[in-house]
Amino acid sequence: MDLLIDLIQLSVYGVVLGSVLALGAIGVSMIFGILRFAHFAHGDLMTIGAYVGLSFIMITDAPIWWALPAGMLGAALTALVVDQAVYKHIRRTQPVILLISSFGMALVLRSIVQIVWGPSVQSYPTGIQRPWWVWEIAIVPTHIWIILATIVIVTALHLFLTRTRIGKAMRAMSDNMDLALVTGIPAERVVMITWLIGGALAAGAGVLLGIDSRLTPTMGWNILLPVFAAAILGGIGRPYGAIAGGLVIGLAMEISTLFLEPSYKPAVAFVIMVAVLIVRPQGIFKGAL
Amino acid sequence: MKLLEANGIYGGYGGADILKGATVQVDQDEIVVIVGPNGAGKSTMMKAVFGLLHVRQGEVLYKGKPITNGKPEQMVRLGVAYVPQEKNVFPSLTVEENLEMGAFLIRGDIRPRKEKVYEVFPKLRERRKQQAGLMSGGERQMVAMGRALMIDPQLLMLDEPTAGLSPRLIDETFERIIRIRDLGIGVLMVEQNAKQALAIADRGYVLATGTNRYEDTGPNLLANREVAEMFLGG
């Protein structure tokens, strides 16, 4: 009985973590699908988003959830600037060069966060969180909000990808770049929009992670591995797969604490990622790898 | 003035030239077929015309204006549509979305265009909500051609539209191509099913090792003994 309660409790945490991972993984997956490279600075885009959101509500005294749109806007613009200033010029080179550049970009972004906001731990003013007790399971209100916010963001993304011309063009480019070219789809414009959306989703993940725990300059970098694990598990290049992958990895990481030290959580994500790459590298949803 | 002229084209994929002075011309309302052995440069010629590979020498003219080494996007805007041989649909998009992508550069209402495509390919209307990647080879070919027709092209370029299709579907595809020509669209296509293709062609080119060997009307090429022996398998 106790085990069952623990399991349900950890599943709640798992869905919360999974929401954060899913938002990050969608961006990683879309960027890989369209630009064919693993974007290592994605975690640091999350960090930027979290801090921009924090500054916005501190300066304007707005309610805490305003951090979400503010952070998303901040990180979307950051992603676009990084793309136009750096990645755009090396787009036609080998993917490994882009990958290493994004690793360097990750360090640059993290240093900027440290210079602007300082290296110390900060937090969102969530106040004291009184959990609701549902049959011996503690549910913290912010967790409900985090899950709801994720559902709203993912629904908005879904509508964008299936109802708008440019969203469909993004899926088309991810499907078949050469055909998109001969069809006359303007690749550069679609790439720019991909960065805006990828950055905004990363910031969504960052703000929600910040609300759930704390903000540090390495918060995004630390979560990058599980984010990649989620993207690969879902089938890289498949945004819907990334959502499923995020939830599975999040649940696995939290439930593993039943029998493993919590510090092994990233290792659980890593083991799943390696196992997927060996057994089914195309992931659940048959991605591009 | 011809709709399209590609005169004395030299070019390749970076290494040695694959095309060595090949020439192709297409008029409105005609089906022009390029046939020839494997490696003759047929598909390469199509890519060179559409700006997908660098033309080192020679010129491409569209309605008399030079468009050599133009960008594919520019070709689409001019009214030239191209259907590659393989991977010519967006597999995760529905049939309808594939058609919409074809008209990406078109401003305004695209529904009349969609209707026109559904008239040529009624089956696509029934299957419009289906994912293109889950369809049969013949149906995918219809989606690919439908997508190309969405820009209301004046010239349609098809790279082996019947590759991998059953004999019945091959006949059907050629009938559709005749119908497209009758809409007033010039068709330039590369074909492996050379005899059948030449039978419906207004004109044909036999390409070998990157140069023109023969050019004539479709029926004349079919009747030519040398062509038949060397390129059409007797």
Interface residues (C-beta under 8 A of the other chain):
Chain A: R165 K168 A169 R171 A172 S174 D175 N176 D178 L179 A180 L181 V182 T183 G184 I185 P186
Chain B: F50 L52 P72 E73 M75 V76 R77 Y82 P84 K87 N88 V89 F90 P91 S92 L93 E97 E100 M101 G102 F104 L105 R147 I151
